[in-house]
Amino acid sequence: MMKTITAAVLAGTFTLAAAAEANAWSRDRSVSGVNGTASMHSTGGCSGGSCSRNVTRTGPKSNTYSRSGTLTCQEGGSCSGSATTTGPNGNTVTRQGSVSW
């Protein structure tokens, strides 16, 4: 009896983990031209009413730009989010906003 319950709990745990990972994604791209190669790596996912995304872009001269952001929506029609951008010199800009309807 105990083995059956343990197996059922483990199966349920793996199912939940697989469902959580189903909302995650990643992308990698690169392009080459006469000035060199530029690349982009991004990841993101959603869970429990919140979504996030992280992007890093590297230019042909190794200049790196990154951006990370989060968006959260509540029942009843309101969402808020923020994003932080970091440029190649290390300067950052953070933006925040919300909307209700």
BELJO-V693543 format. One record per pair of residues at least 24 apart in sequence whose ideal C-beta (glycine too) atoms are under 6 Angstrom apart, sorted by sequence separation. I is the first residue (numbers start at 1). J is the second residue. D is the distance in Angstrom with one decimal. If there is no record, write none. Layout:
i=I j=J d=D
i=I j=J d=D
//
This chain:
i=36 j=60 d=2.9
i=49 j=73 d=5.4
i=64 j=88 d=5.8
i=77 j=101 d=4.6
i=35 j=60 d=4.6
i=63 j=88 d=3.8
//
